[in-house]
Amino acid sequence: MKIYTRTGDAGQTSLVGGKRVSKSSVRLESYGTVDELNSHLGLLAACAGPIDPDSATFVRAIQNKLFNLGAYLATDNTDISIAPSGIAQAEIQAMETEIDRLEESLPALNSFILPGGCQAACQANIARTVCRRAERRVIALSETAPVNPLAIGYLNRLSDYLFDLGRHLNHLSSTPEQSWQP
């Protein structure tokens, strides 16, 4: 099977189900940004693995859910009650549990901190900012098409997790956080 089809050369692509849309549509922006996030998470898992294999495994599980989310967003749904496959309130709760676990070993935040630190923490922060953009793109899609609220909630919680994961990776690697100096 060839990777190229030439069907998108005129600036359109097919959604799941065959409907043709512009490559600049808000729907493509939403699932394209989720795909970009997933790529950043792949690099994050590779960077985090030597520091914290459990977190790398957790990130890889998130990648699978994001693939499902991308497929959901690439489908022209009209039923808001349909949720992305594999994303339910239980997955959001699991992320909250993981956030709580990470925070147990972290010092309290007394000021804003700058993104940075060890390479894995830097990648967590890049992924966090891409996640926030994905969330904004999915919200923009929800203003023109039905989107199950779990999709937005999942991305919102994921960005929280990525923030704490960056702090956690810095902590494990004994890399100090840099406070913002206004």
DRENTI-475629 format. One record per residue: residue number from 1; residue in three letters; x, y, z of N, C-alpha, C, CB in turn. Coordinates in nm, 4 decimals. Glycine has a CB too. Example, Ala and Ser with C-alpha at 12.3 -4.5 7.8 and 13.67 -1.06 7.14 Angstrom:
2
PT   i  aa       nu       nv       nw      cau      cav      caw       cu       cv       cw      cbu      cbv      cbw
PT   1 ALA   1.3190  -0.5690   0.7800   1.2300  -0.4500   0.7800   1.3200  -0.3300   0.7800   1.1308  -0.4473   0.9046
PT   2 SER   1.2850  -0.2250   0.7080   1.3670  -0.1060   0.7140   1.2900   0.0030   0.7870   1.4084  -0.0598   0.5725
//
This chain:
182
PT   i  aa       nu       nv       nw      cau      cav      caw       cu       cv       cw      cbu      cbv      cbw
PT   1 MET   0.0850  -0.1185   0.0000   0.0000   0.0000   0.0000   0.0888   0.1237   0.0000  -0.0963   0.0004   0.1226
PT   2 LYS   0.0606   0.2148  -0.0884   0.1372   0.3390  -0.0959   0.0871   0.4372   0.0093   0.1275   0.4011  -0.2370
PT   3 ILE   0.1801   0.5177   0.0619   0.1455   0.6165   0.1636   0.0782   0.7389   0.1010   0.2707   0.6588   0.2412
PT   4 TYR   0.1073   0.7646  -0.0234   0.0487   0.8820  -0.0876  -0.0701   0.8422  -0.1750   0.1542   0.9557  -0.1716
PT   5 THR  -0.1703   0.9312  -0.1763  -0.2907   0.9056  -0.2557  -0.3164   1.0152  -0.3579  -0.4111   0.8916  -0.1648
PT   6 ARG  -0.2574   1.1306  -0.3344  -0.2759   1.2506  -0.4178  -0.4170   1.3101  -0.4057  -0.2476   1.2168  -0.5639
PT   7 THR  -0.5021   1.2513  -0.3216  -0.6394   1.3025  -0.3109  -0.6461   1.4339  -0.2323  -0.7290   1.1981  -0.2442
PT   8 GLY  -0.5395   1.4662  -0.1598  -0.5391   1.5901  -0.0833  -0.4634   1.7037  -0.1485  -0.4819   1.5652   0.0498
PT   9 ASP  -0.4165   1.6819  -0.2703  -0.3333   1.7828  -0.3366  -0.4059   1.9133  -0.3652  -0.2805   1.7276  -0.4647
PT  10 ALA  -0.5363   1.9103  -0.3682  -0.6136   2.0320  -0.3954  -0.6610   2.0990  -0.2673  -0.7334   1.9996  -0.4835
PT  11 GLY  -0.6093   2.0546  -0.1500  -0.6422   2.1223  -0.0251  -0.7613   2.0672   0.0494  -0.6660   2.2629  -0.0519
PT  12 GLN  -0.8067   1.9491   0.0093  -0.9166   1.8856   0.0812  -0.8737   1.7469   0.1246  -1.0443   1.8787  -0.0061
PT  13 THR  -0.9428   1.6944   0.2255  -0.9180   1.5595   0.2737  -1.0508   1.4967   0.3121  -0.8194   1.5596   0.3939
PT  14 SER  -1.0477   1.3679   0.3397  -1.1696   1.2954   0.3767  -1.1743   1.2719   0.5261  -1.1783   1.1619   0.3022
PT  15 LEU  -1.2907   1.2922   0.5829  -1.3159   1.2546   0.7214  -1.3468   1.1056   0.7256  -1.4330   1.3381   0.7827
PT  16 VAL  -1.3490   1.0483   0.8461  -1.3959   0.9117   0.8617  -1.5404   0.9101   0.8116  -1.3845   0.8619   1.0122
PT  17 GLY  -1.5717   0.8225   0.7211  -1.7043   0.8183   0.6600  -1.7043   0.8723   0.5182  -1.8024   0.8964   0.7438
PT  18 GLY  -1.5956   0.9407   0.4775  -1.5807   0.9819   0.3383  -1.6123   1.1263   0.3052  -1.6642   0.8988   0.2571
PT  19 LYS  -1.6744   1.2012   0.3940  -1.7057   1.3406   0.3647  -1.5769   1.4186   0.3394  -1.7859   1.4041   0.4805
PT  20 ARG  -1.5734   1.4993   0.2329  -1.4564   1.5797   0.1975  -1.4688   1.7178   0.2622  -1.4420   1.5921   0.0424
PT  21 VAL  -1.3589   1.7634   0.3213  -1.3552   1.8949   0.3849  -1.2216   1.9610   0.3552  -1.3781   1.8837   0.5380
PT  22 SER  -1.2188   2.0920   0.3723  -1.0956   2.1686   0.3548  -0.9951   2.1314   0.4628  -1.1243   2.3200   0.3581
PT  23 LYS  -0.8686   2.1282   0.4244  -0.7632   2.0996   0.5218  -0.7453   2.2137   0.6219  -0.6317   2.0730   0.4501
PT  24 SER  -0.8103   2.3261   0.5976  -0.8030   2.4376   0.6928  -0.9230   2.4410   0.7864  -0.7929   2.5697   0.6181
PT  25 SER  -1.0083   2.3402   0.7822  -1.1287   2.3409   0.8663  -1.0920   2.3282   1.0137  -1.2239   2.2268   0.8257
PT  26 VAL  -1.1797   2.3781   1.0978  -1.1578   2.3711   1.2416  -1.1543   2.2252   1.2888  -1.2677   2.4491   1.3162
PT  27 ARG  -1.2254   2.1377   1.2219  -1.2226   1.9959   1.2584  -1.0828   1.9383   1.2355  -1.3278   1.9164   1.1769
PT  28 LEU  -1.0233   1.9697   1.1212  -0.8879   1.9211   1.0946  -0.7870   1.9842   1.1888  -0.8486   1.9493   0.9502
PT  29 GLU  -0.8058   2.1113   1.2209  -0.7176   2.1765   1.3185  -0.7256   2.1059   1.4534  -0.7545   2.3256   1.3342
PT  30 SER  -0.8468   2.0634   1.4912  -0.8619   1.9987   1.6225  -0.7921   1.8635   1.6236  -1.0113   1.9815   1.6583
PT  31 TYR  -0.8203   1.7774   1.5268  -0.7566   1.6460   1.5353  -0.6117   1.6496   1.4902  -0.8331   1.5454   1.4523
PT  32 GLY  -0.5736   1.7470   1.4089  -0.4330   1.7637   1.3740  -0.3495   1.8064   1.4939  -0.4187   1.8654   1.2624
PT  33 THR  -0.4060   1.8910   1.5778  -0.3341   1.9347   1.6978  -0.3268   1.8220   1.8001  -0.4019   2.0582   1.7597
PT  34 VAL  -0.4301   1.7398   1.8080  -0.4244   1.6213   1.8946  -0.3154   1.5265   1.8439  -0.5630   1.5485   1.8989
PT  35 ASP  -0.3018   1.5132   1.7134  -0.1962   1.4300   1.6554  -0.0580   1.4875   1.6882  -0.2145   1.4185   1.5022
PT  36 GLU  -0.0450   1.6189   1.6772   0.0818   1.6842   1.7136   0.1137   1.6586   1.8611   0.0749   1.8373   1.6857
PT  37 LEU   0.0145   1.6710   1.9471   0.0323   1.6425   2.0890   0.0798   1.4993   2.1094  -0.0982   1.6665   2.1654
PT  38 ASN   0.0181   1.4063   2.0384   0.0553   1.2660   2.0522   0.2014   1.2437   2.0141  -0.0355   1.1784   1.9660
PT  39 SER   0.2494   1.3128   1.9119   0.3899   1.3021   1.8728   0.4812   1.3549   1.9823   0.4151   1.3780   1.7426
PT  40 HIS   0.4434   1.4659   2.0420   0.5223   1.5208   2.1533   0.5221   1.4258   2.2734   0.4672   1.6586   2.1952
PT  41 LEU   0.4098   1.3579   2.2951   0.4047   1.2617   2.4052   0.4950   1.1417   2.3783   0.2609   1.2149   2.4283
PT  42 GLY   0.5096   1.1026   2.2519   0.6029   0.9953   2.2190   0.7453   1.0323   2.2572   0.5957   0.9624   2.0706
PT  43 LEU   0.7842   1.1556   2.2273   0.9178   1.2018   2.2660   0.9278   1.2126   2.4179   0.9498   1.3383   2.2001
PT  44 LEU   0.8224   1.2587   2.4825   0.8218   1.2680   2.6285   0.8413   1.1305   2.6915   0.6904   1.3309   2.6780
PT  45 ALA   0.7710   1.0296   2.6425   0.7854   0.8947   2.6982   0.9286   0.8452   2.6812   0.6866   0.7970   2.6306
PT  46 ALA   0.9893   0.8744   2.5667   1.1279   0.8321   2.5432   1.2235   0.9032   2.6383   1.1686   0.8594   2.3975
PT  47 CYS   1.2006   1.0320   2.6612   1.2877   1.1096   2.7511   1.2654   1.0725   2.8976   1.2636   1.2598   2.7317
PT  48 ALA   1.1403   1.0459   2.9338   1.1067   1.0194   3.0739   1.1396   0.8771   3.1157   0.9601   1.0462   3.0978
PT  49 GLY   1.1423   0.7846   3.0214   1.1628   0.6434   3.0527   1.2807   0.6143   3.1439   1.1805   0.5683   2.9276
PT  50 PRO   1.3991   0.6699   3.1144   1.5131   0.6419   3.2030   1.4983   0.7024   3.3431   1.6399   0.6939   3.1398
PT  51 ILE   1.4206   0.8091   3.3557   1.4033   0.8754   3.4853   1.2915   0.8099   3.5650   1.3737   1.0249   3.4659
PT  52 ASP   1.1805   0.7805   3.4985   1.0628   0.7250   3.5659   0.9860   0.6347   3.4685   0.9705   0.8393   3.6196
PT  53 PRO   1.0212   0.5062   3.4629   0.9551   0.4149   3.3696   0.8031   0.4068   3.3885   1.0142   0.2773   3.3842
PT  54 ASP   0.7549   0.4218   3.5121   0.6098   0.4153   3.5355   0.5376   0.5316   3.4684   0.5798   0.4153   3.6861
PT  55 SER   0.5964   0.6504   3.4772   0.5357   0.7657   3.4112   0.5409   0.7501   3.2599   0.6059   0.8951   3.4535
PT  56 ALA   0.6493   0.6953   3.2080   0.6588   0.6720   3.0634   0.5488   0.5762   3.0181   0.7983   0.6155   3.0259
PT  57 THR   0.5227   0.4742   3.0965   0.4161   0.3789   3.0651   0.2799   0.4476   3.0695   0.4191   0.2601   3.1633
PT  58 PHE   0.2588   0.5341   3.1676   0.1329   0.6076   3.1788   0.1142   0.6984   3.0567   0.1296   0.6910   3.3098
PT  59 VAL   0.2211   0.7638   3.0135   0.2146   0.8521   2.8964   0.1809   0.7707   2.7714   0.3490   0.9281   2.8771
PT  60 ARG   0.2386   0.6532   2.7572   0.2082   0.5698   2.6396   0.0603   0.5287   2.6387   0.2986   0.4436   2.6378
PT  61 ALA   0.0037   0.5045   2.7548  -0.1394   0.4723   2.7609  -0.2223   0.5925   2.7174  -0.1797   0.4284   2.9037
PT  62 ILE  -0.1789   0.7113   2.7551  -0.2475   0.8335   2.7116  -0.2395   0.8458   2.5605  -0.1862   0.9587   2.7791
PT  63 GLN  -0.1253   0.8108   2.5023  -0.1112   0.8186   2.3567  -0.2182   0.7360   2.2862   0.0280   0.7710   2.3141
PT  64 ASN  -0.2481   0.6177   2.3383  -0.3521   0.5350   2.2777  -0.4882   0.6024   2.2857  -0.3576   0.3987   2.3454
PT  65 LYS  -0.5159   0.6649   2.3980  -0.6434   0.7350   2.4132  -0.6512   0.8549   2.3182  -0.6622   0.7814   2.5591
PT  66 LEU  -0.5380   0.9232   2.2997  -0.5374   1.0368   2.2074  -0.5583   0.9919   2.0634  -0.4063   1.1139   2.2192
PT  67 PHE  -0.5101   0.8733   2.0287  -0.5368   0.8207   1.8949  -0.6872   0.8027   1.8771  -0.4622   0.6860   1.8718
PT  68 ASN  -0.7533   0.7490   1.9804  -0.8992   0.7337   1.9772  -0.9679   0.8692   1.9664  -0.9484   0.6597   2.1026
PT  69 LEU  -0.9169   0.9676   2.0420  -0.9748   1.1015   2.0371  -0.9609   1.1608   1.8975  -0.9078   1.1930   2.1407
PT  70 GLY  -0.8445   1.1433   1.8364  -0.8247   1.1927   1.7001  -0.9227   1.1299   1.6025  -0.6826   1.1657   1.6545
PT  71 ALA  -0.9442   0.9997   1.6136  -1.0403   0.9314   1.5261  -1.1814   0.9837   1.5497  -1.0358   0.7792   1.5491
PT  72 TYR  -1.2146   1.0074   1.6753  -1.3461   1.0631   1.7098  -1.3642   1.2006   1.6455  -1.3626   1.0733   1.8635
PT  73 LEU  -1.2618   1.2847   1.6573  -1.2704   1.4199   1.6018  -1.2709   1.4191   1.4489  -1.1542   1.5045   1.6525
PT  74 ALA  -1.2166   1.3150   1.3888  -1.2126   1.3041   1.2426  -1.3413   1.2470   1.1848  -1.0957   1.2177   1.2003
PT  75 THR  -1.4383   1.2232   1.2722  -1.5676   1.1699   1.2310  -1.6713   1.2804   1.2410  -1.6084   1.0473   1.3176
PT  76 ASP  -1.7489   1.2978   1.1371  -1.8511   1.4027   1.1336  -1.9751   1.3533   1.2090  -1.8872   1.4416   0.9856
PT  77 ASN  -1.9713   1.3674   1.3421  -2.0805   1.3223   1.4288  -2.1892   1.4279   1.4405  -2.0274   1.2870   1.5674
PT  78 THR  -2.3090   1.3844   1.4657  -2.4175   1.4768   1.4976  -2.4773   1.4462   1.6346  -2.5263   1.4702   1.3901
PT  79 ASP  -2.4246   1.3435   1.7009  -2.4779   1.3002   1.8300  -2.3772   1.3322   1.9409  -2.5106   1.1481   1.8280
PT  80 ILE  -2.4072   1.4345   2.0202  -2.3149   1.4779   2.1264  -2.3011   1.3738   2.2366  -2.3622   1.6096   2.1867
PT  81 SER  -2.3947   1.2785   2.2459  -2.3867   1.1782   2.3520  -2.2805   1.0721   2.3230  -2.5221   1.1116   2.3709
PT  82 ILE  -2.2336   1.0637   2.1994  -2.1295   0.9668   2.1650  -1.9957   1.0206   2.2150  -2.1252   0.9396   2.0102
PT  83 ALA  -1.9282   0.9408   2.2970  -1.7984   0.9808   2.3533  -1.6856   0.9164   2.2728  -1.7881   0.9404   2.5038
PT  84 PRO  -1.5674   0.9771   2.2764  -1.4528   0.9130   2.2115  -1.4261   0.7763   2.2740  -1.3272   1.0022   2.2222
PT  85 SER  -1.3969   0.6780   2.1925  -1.3686   0.5431   2.2408  -1.2540   0.5458   2.3415  -1.3347   0.4493   2.1233
PT  86 GLY  -1.2751   0.4804   2.4548  -1.1697   0.4704   2.5554  -1.1550   0.5925   2.6441  -1.0411   0.4445   2.4888
PT  87 ILE  -1.2380   0.6926   2.6245  -1.2309   0.8120   2.7089  -1.3646   0.8266   2.7808  -1.1975   0.9407   2.6244
PT  88 ALA  -1.3586   0.8033   2.9103  -1.4761   0.8154   2.9962  -1.4346   0.8908   3.1206  -1.5365   0.6755   3.0323
PT  89 GLN  -1.5302   0.9187   3.2059  -1.4992   0.9887   3.3300  -1.3942   0.9126   3.4112  -1.6266   1.0083   3.4132
PT  90 ALA  -1.3916   0.7801   3.3995  -1.2936   0.6996   3.4734  -1.1506   0.7316   3.4301  -1.3218   0.5504   3.4534
PT  91 GLU  -1.1299   0.7618   3.3015  -0.9949   0.7971   3.2542  -0.9533   0.9334   3.3074  -0.9893   0.7969   3.0998
PT  92 ILE  -1.0469   1.0250   3.3166  -1.0167   1.1566   3.3745  -0.9838   1.1398   3.5225  -1.1365   1.2553   3.3556
PT  93 GLN  -1.0602   1.0550   3.5917  -1.0336   1.0276   3.7336  -0.8972   0.9608   3.7521  -1.1445   0.9383   3.7928
PT  94 ALA  -0.8607   0.8709   3.6623  -0.7297   0.8051   3.6712  -0.6175   0.9075   3.6576  -0.7158   0.6963   3.5624
PT  95 MET  -0.6381   1.0060   3.5706  -0.5367   1.1106   3.5561  -0.5291   1.1957   3.6834  -0.5680   1.1998   3.4333
PT  96 GLU  -0.6441   1.2247   3.7426  -0.6446   1.3007   3.8684  -0.5731   1.2227   3.9787  -0.7896   1.3335   3.9118
PT  97 THR  -0.5940   1.0929   3.9827  -0.5250   1.0087   4.0809  -0.3741   1.0130   4.0585  -0.5759   0.8632   4.0730
PT  98 GLU  -0.3332   1.0093   3.9334  -0.1900   1.0158   3.9008  -0.1328   1.1531   3.9366  -0.1669   0.9860   3.7506
PT  99 ILE  -0.2087   1.2589   3.9116  -0.1654   1.3936   3.9510  -0.1454   1.3988   4.1025  -0.2694   1.5010   3.9059
PT 100 ASP  -0.2414   1.3454   4.1771  -0.2303   1.3440   4.3231  -0.1075   1.2660   4.3687  -0.3564   1.2839   4.3855
PT 101 ARG  -0.0794   1.1538   4.3020   0.0383   1.0733   4.3370   0.1667   1.1516   4.3125   0.0402   0.9420   4.2562
PT 102 LEU   0.1748   1.2192   4.2004   0.2942   1.2974   4.1692   0.3130   1.4106   4.2689   0.2859   1.3534   4.0274
PT 103 GLU   0.2038   1.4766   4.3049   0.2126   1.5932   4.3928   0.2567   1.5572   4.5345   0.0791   1.6637   4.3980
PT 104 GLU   0.2361   1.4327   4.5741   0.2771   1.3914   4.7096   0.4258   1.4124   4.7340   0.2425   1.2450   4.7326
PT 105 SER   0.5069   1.3985   4.6311   0.6522   1.4100   4.6490   0.7065   1.5470   4.6077   0.7225   1.3019   4.5692
PT 106 LEU   0.6195   1.6338   4.5612   0.6657   1.7640   4.5112   0.6562   1.8723   4.6179   0.5848   1.8055   4.3888
PT 107 PRO   0.7507   1.9660   4.6171   0.7385   2.0790   4.7087   0.6191   2.1664   4.6692   0.8689   2.1626   4.7096
PT 108 ALA   0.5623   2.2322   4.7662   0.4493   2.3219   4.7391   0.4943   2.4356   4.6477   0.3905   2.3787   4.8715
PT 109 LEU   0.4037   2.4787   4.5620   0.4327   2.5924   4.4749   0.4069   2.7216   4.5515   0.3466   2.5869   4.3451
PT 110 ASN   0.5081   2.8066   4.5569   0.4935   2.9357   4.6229   0.5003   3.0510   4.5242   0.6001   2.9526   4.7288
PT 111 SER   0.5328   3.0191   4.3996   0.5379   3.1204   4.2936   0.5211   3.0489   4.1608   0.6724   3.2022   4.2974
PT 112 PHE   0.5048   3.1278   4.0567   0.5025   3.0695   3.9236   0.6419   3.0178   3.8918   0.4550   3.1728   3.8172
PT 113 ILE   0.6481   2.9084   3.8179   0.7785   2.8558   3.7779   0.7905   2.8613   3.6262   0.7982   2.7105   3.8294
PT 114 LEU   0.9130   2.8773   3.5810   0.9386   2.8825   3.4377   0.9454   2.7411   3.3813   1.0691   2.9591   3.4081
PT 115 PRO   0.8942   2.7213   3.2608   0.9112   2.5910   3.1979   1.0609   2.5657   3.1766   0.8331   2.5834   3.0625
PT 116 GLY   1.1050   2.4471   3.2071   1.2460   2.4156   3.1866   1.2904   2.3040   3.2775   1.3321   2.5381   3.2095
PT 117 GLY   1.4214   2.2909   3.2883   1.4797   2.1877   3.3724   1.5452   2.0811   3.2883   1.3746   2.1260   3.4625
PT 118 CYS   1.5305   1.9562   3.3306   1.5897   1.8456   3.2554   1.5152   1.8299   3.1224   1.5847   1.7128   3.3379
PT 119 GLN   1.5751   1.7573   3.0306   1.5174   1.7423   2.8969   1.3755   1.6849   2.9018   1.6065   1.6526   2.8115
PT 120 ALA   1.3530   1.5861   2.9860   1.2202   1.5246   2.9950   1.1161   1.6247   3.0460   1.2246   1.4016   3.0874
PT 121 ALA   1.1539   1.7062   3.1444   1.0616   1.8078   3.1970   1.0327   1.9133   3.0918   1.1193   1.8740   3.3234
PT 122 CYS   1.1345   1.9512   3.0159   1.1132   2.0476   2.9068   1.0135   1.9914   2.8066   1.2470   2.0819   2.8361
PT 123 GLN   1.0279   1.8630   2.7735   0.9357   1.8013   2.6783   0.7954   1.7927   2.7366   0.9849   1.6617   2.6386
PT 124 ALA   0.7829   1.7695   2.8668   0.6509   1.7685   2.9305   0.5847   1.9056   2.9167   0.6624   1.7290   3.0800
PT 125 ASN   0.6636   2.0115   2.9300   0.6079   2.1456   2.9180   0.5706   2.1800   2.7742   0.7064   2.2473   2.9709
PT 126 ILE   0.6484   2.1341   2.6778   0.6100   2.1544   2.5377   0.4791   2.0808   2.5108   0.7223   2.1048   2.4407
PT 127 ALA   0.4709   1.9565   2.5564   0.3472   1.8803   2.5377   0.2298   1.9485   2.6063   0.3635   1.7377   2.5912
PT 128 ARG   0.2540   2.0067   2.7238   0.1465   2.0770   2.7968   0.0927   2.1937   2.7145   0.1978   2.1283   2.9338
PT 129 THR   0.1815   2.2709   2.6526   0.1341   2.3868   2.5759   0.0614   2.3425   2.4494   0.2517   2.4790   2.5395
PT 130 VAL   0.1077   2.2355   2.3866   0.0375   2.1830   2.2693  -0.0983   2.1272   2.3122   0.1224   2.0731   2.1982
PT 131 CYS  -0.1043   2.0665   2.4297  -0.2307   2.0149   2.4823  -0.3305   2.1282   2.5031  -0.2075   1.9397   2.6144
PT 132 ARG  -0.2834   2.2393   2.5567  -0.3730   2.3546   2.5761  -0.4258   2.4056   2.4414  -0.2990   2.4689   2.6511
PT 133 ARG  -0.3388   2.4051   2.3395  -0.3831   2.4480   2.2063  -0.4845   2.3491   2.1505  -0.2627   2.4615   2.1099
PT 134 ALA  -0.4593   2.2191   2.1691  -0.5553   2.1180   2.1238  -0.6903   2.1395   2.1915  -0.5026   1.9754   2.1532
PT 135 GLU  -0.6865   2.1678   2.3203  -0.8110   2.1938   2.3931  -0.8843   2.3132   2.3319  -0.7820   2.2196   2.5431
PT 136 ARG  -0.8108   2.4208   2.3025  -0.8748   2.5389   2.2416  -0.9338   2.5055   2.1051  -0.7734   2.6539   2.2277
PT 137 ARG  -0.8645   2.4239   2.0273  -0.9130   2.3863   1.8940  -1.0387   2.3003   1.9046  -0.8033   2.3108   1.8157
PT 138 VAL  -1.0418   2.2084   2.0019  -1.1599   2.1242   2.0194  -1.2771   2.2078   2.0703  -1.1302   2.0080   2.1170
PT 139 ILE  -1.2504   2.3051   2.1551  -1.3568   2.3962   2.1997  -1.4103   2.4751   2.0808  -1.3046   2.4929   2.3099
PT 140 ALA  -1.3213   2.5223   1.9947  -1.3663   2.5950   1.8744  -1.4531   2.5041   1.7881  -1.2446   2.6472   1.7921
PT 141 LEU  -1.4144   2.3775   1.7737  -1.4972   2.2831   1.6978  -1.6330   2.2671   1.7639  -1.4275   2.1463   1.6859
PT 142 SER  -1.6357   2.2611   1.8977  -1.7619   2.2403   1.9694  -1.8586   2.3568   1.9515  -1.7349   2.2191   2.1172
PT 143 GLU  -1.8068   2.4707   1.9075  -1.8935   2.5865   1.8832  -1.9635   2.5774   1.7479  -1.8123   2.7158   1.8907
PT 144 THR  -1.9217   2.4826   1.6637  -1.9827   2.4679   1.5315  -2.0349   2.3274   1.5049  -1.8830   2.5046   1.4253
PT 145 ALA  -1.9944   2.2305   1.5883  -2.0353   2.0912   1.5679  -2.0459   2.0225   1.7039  -1.9343   2.0155   1.4749
PT 146 PRO  -2.1255   1.9181   1.7127  -2.1374   1.8464   1.8402  -2.0050   1.7810   1.8809  -2.2472   1.7399   1.8309
PT 147 VAL  -1.9631   1.8049   2.0048  -1.8447   1.7413   2.0629  -1.8820   1.6995   2.2045  -1.7191   1.8382   2.0621
PT 148 ASN  -1.8604   1.5737   2.2364  -1.8889   1.5253   2.3708  -1.7988   1.5984   2.4706  -1.8684   1.3713   2.3800
PT 149 PRO  -1.8537   1.6494   2.5801  -1.7743   1.7243   2.6789  -1.6561   1.6465   2.7373  -1.8634   1.7680   2.7910
PT 150 LEU  -1.6610   1.5140   2.7341  -1.5484   1.4347   2.7850  -1.4202   1.4620   2.7058  -1.5823   1.2848   2.7796
PT 151 ALA  -1.4338   1.4926   2.5787  -1.3158   1.5210   2.4964  -1.2428   1.6438   2.5496  -1.3559   1.5425   2.3485
PT 152 ILE  -1.3178   1.7460   2.5818  -1.2589   1.8701   2.6333  -1.2065   1.8481   2.7754  -1.3631   1.9855   2.6311
PT 153 GLY  -1.2838   1.7802   2.8583  -1.2411   1.7530   2.9954  -1.1134   1.6708   3.0008  -1.3505   1.6814   3.0705
PT 154 TYR  -1.1014   1.5741   2.9112  -0.9821   1.4901   2.9074  -0.8585   1.5736   2.8739  -0.9994   1.3767   2.8049
PT 155 LEU  -0.8687   1.6586   2.7739  -0.7549   1.7432   2.7370  -0.7211   1.8426   2.8476  -0.7846   1.8181   2.6070
PT 156 ASN  -0.8218   1.8967   2.9127  -0.7982   1.9908   3.0220  -0.7199   1.9237   3.1348  -0.9317   2.0462   3.0753
PT 157 ARG  -0.7624   1.8047   3.1737  -0.6931   1.7337   3.2813  -0.5552   1.6881   3.2379  -0.7748   1.6141   3.3273
PT 158 LEU  -0.5413   1.6527   3.1104  -0.4107   1.6103   3.0594  -0.3085   1.7225   3.0708  -0.4224   1.5647   2.9137
PT 159 SER  -0.3483   1.8441   3.0432  -0.2521   1.9544   3.0561  -0.2103   1.9733   3.2017  -0.3121   2.0853   3.0010
PT 160 ASP  -0.3029   1.9536   3.2961  -0.2671   1.9590   3.4386  -0.1659   1.8497   3.4724  -0.3933   1.9441   3.5272
PT 161 TYR  -0.1929   1.7297   3.4220  -0.1016   1.6178   3.4464   0.0377   1.6478   3.3902  -0.1573   1.4882   3.3838
PT 162 LEU   0.0439   1.7009   3.2702   0.1738   1.7280   3.2079   0.2527   1.8334   3.2852   0.1546   1.7735   3.0635
PT 163 PHE   0.1833   1.9304   3.3436   0.2507   2.0299   3.4270   0.3169   1.9614   3.5464   0.1508   2.1381   3.4751
PT 164 ASP   0.2393   1.8800   3.6174   0.2946   1.8119   3.7347   0.3981   1.7074   3.6959   0.1833   1.7465   3.8149
PT 165 LEU   0.3814   1.6434   3.5808   0.4809   1.5467   3.5373   0.6151   1.6156   3.5137   0.4341   1.4749   3.4098
PT 166 GLY   0.6138   1.7332   3.4541   0.7378   1.8084   3.4359   0.8049   1.8383   3.5688   0.7106   1.9382   3.3615
PT 167 ARG   0.7269   1.8826   3.6650   0.7818   1.9094   3.7984   0.8372   1.7805   3.8607   0.6732   1.9712   3.8905
PT 168 HIS   0.7645   1.6730   3.8454   0.8047   1.5435   3.9000   0.9367   1.4969   3.8376   0.6943   1.4384   3.8761
PT 169 LEU   0.9497   1.5105   3.7072   1.0717   1.4667   3.6397   1.1915   1.5515   3.6815   1.0536   1.4728   3.4879
PT 170 ASN   1.1686   1.6808   3.7001   1.2766   1.7659   3.7523   1.3153   1.7223   3.8929   1.2340   1.9144   3.7525
PT 171 HIS   1.2164   1.6924   3.9743   1.2418   1.6499   4.1118   1.3234   1.5197   4.1142   1.1083   1.6310   4.1876
PT 172 LEU   1.2829   1.4222   4.0341   1.3544   1.2941   4.0311   1.4969   1.3082   3.9797   1.2793   1.1947   3.9450
PT 173 SER   1.5175   1.4029   3.8888   1.6515   1.4215   3.8313   1.7327   1.5243   3.9097   1.6407   1.4650   3.6848
PT 174 SER   1.6793   1.5686   4.0227   1.7460   1.6691   4.1082   1.7759   1.7982   4.0338   1.8756   1.6126   4.1643
PT 175 THR   1.6853   1.8353   3.9441   1.6980   1.9604   3.8695   1.6095   2.0649   3.9365   1.6587   1.9415   3.7188
PT 176 PRO   1.6681   2.1743   3.9842   1.5864   2.2750   4.0548   1.4906   2.3472   3.9601   1.6770   2.3776   4.1243
PT 177 GLU   1.3736   2.3812   4.0156   1.2789   2.4638   3.9413   1.3248   2.6085   3.9458   1.1355   2.4499   3.9987
PT 178 GLN   1.2972   2.6789   3.8379   1.3327   2.8202   3.8302   1.2072   2.9037   3.8516   1.3994   2.8541   3.6935
PT 179 SER   1.2054   2.9828   3.9564   1.0901   3.0692   3.9840   1.0882   3.1870   3.8867   1.0935   3.1202   4.1303
PT 180 TRP   0.9675   3.2262   3.8530   0.9499   3.3455   3.7694   0.9917   3.4664   3.8497   0.8027   3.3601   3.7198
PT 181 GLN   1.0698   3.5531   3.7892   1.1138   3.6771   3.8517   1.0469   3.7936   3.7811   1.2683   3.6908   3.8471
PT 182 PRO   0.9310   3.8406   3.8333   0.8586   3.9475   3.7644   0.9358   4.0792   3.7644   0.7228   3.9680   3.8290
//
